[in-house]
């Protein structure tokens, strides 16, 4: 078998799977900024994206690609087969428009953290970085993805604020505005790699590794119901929504990383309206 790219299109909480071989360059919806592409090559092959090796490849040759918010492309994919042959591919990446807000006249303390807390912020970042570098080849993500909570969407991936002329980091997650105490369920099977009770920005924070480099993060929680090392199944309650950390009100901030790439979690699930209708139909 040679390279096969599998694009996953969310439908009613499940994945409709389309496998496209290299000889048939027709792809659906995932080769975009913030996008996710699932691929498969021969077992034992090495996969490189833009010259950098993909850290985690399943025993059957499955891998995941993630394209950051500002990725310009083309994406250059190299497959080094076990027989010594090499294949190179290039894929255009679709541009997306992201919401930019400018807010001026804010007090300095609202824009720049107090120097007294910088050590804490740096340590929080270190812990998050280390938790995201766990590498599991188990294919927990084969369960597909569902929304971890259902409710109004109050923030989206890629949006950015410019405060007093200073660009802030883009928003990397999708915000779901639901009350404190609302259960958070695992969007896919996975292993808990971080369960921190109080990070400076994100408050009570939980990471769930889905395998092959995909990690979910859940921020601003009021309660964490699992511990590091726990294996959870899709739909298991893992936490409760809150407003901890630097949050203006209760909501769930759900984020996804593919390796170091911060990608758009909404591309893995059906539209919120469809998910809510499906849930209402069950009740």
C-alpha positions, 0 to 999 in steps of 0.5 A: 500500500502507498500513501492514503489520505483520509479526510474526516467530515463530521456528521451527526457526531460521527465521521464519514470517511473518504480515502483518497490515494496519492494518484487521486488528488481530490481532498475535502475540507481539511487542508485549510488553516487550522485544519486536520488531516488523517493519513495512512501509509505502509507500516514502518514508513517515515512521514515528514511534513515540511521536512520535519518528521511526524513524531507519532505514527501508528503501527499500521502507518496511520498519522495525523497532520495539523495546520496552524492558524497562519499556515500558508502552504503549500504543505510538503509531505514526504513519505520514506518507505521501508524499501528505500523509495521516497514519495513527495507530495504538495497540497495547497492550504485554504485561507480562512478569515478570522475575527480581529477586535481592537480595544484601546484605552484599557488599564495597563494591568489588563494588558500586561500581567504583573511581573510578580506572576510571570514565574507562575505563568512560565511554569504553567506553560512548561507543564502544559508543554510537557503534557502535550509531548506525551506520545501514544500510538494507541488509536483512541481517536478512532472513536470519532469526536463529539462535543464535550458540552452543548450550548451557545458558542461564545468564542471561536478558534483564530479570533484575536484582540489587539489591546492598546495597540498590542496584538494578543495571542489568538484564541485557540479554542471554541468557547461554549457558554454553559453554567458552572457545574455543567458536565464536560464529557470526553469528546473521544477516547483518551488518556489524561496527561494533565489535571491542574487545579489552578493555572494562572490564565486557564484555571483548572485545566485538563488535558486528554491525549487521544493518540497519534499526537492529538491532545484536547485541552479543557480550560476554566473548569470548576471541577476535575473528575479524573486524574493523570493516567486515567483512560477514559471513553468517549462520553465519560464525564471528566470535569465540570464547567466553571469560570476559573483562571482569567475568565469573565464568566462560566464557559468551557474553552475546548482546544485541540493540538496536533503535535505543536500545531493548534488546530480548530476543534470545530472541524472535528464535530458536527455544527452545534445546532445539529448536535443539539437537535440530535441530543433533543431527539434522544430525550 
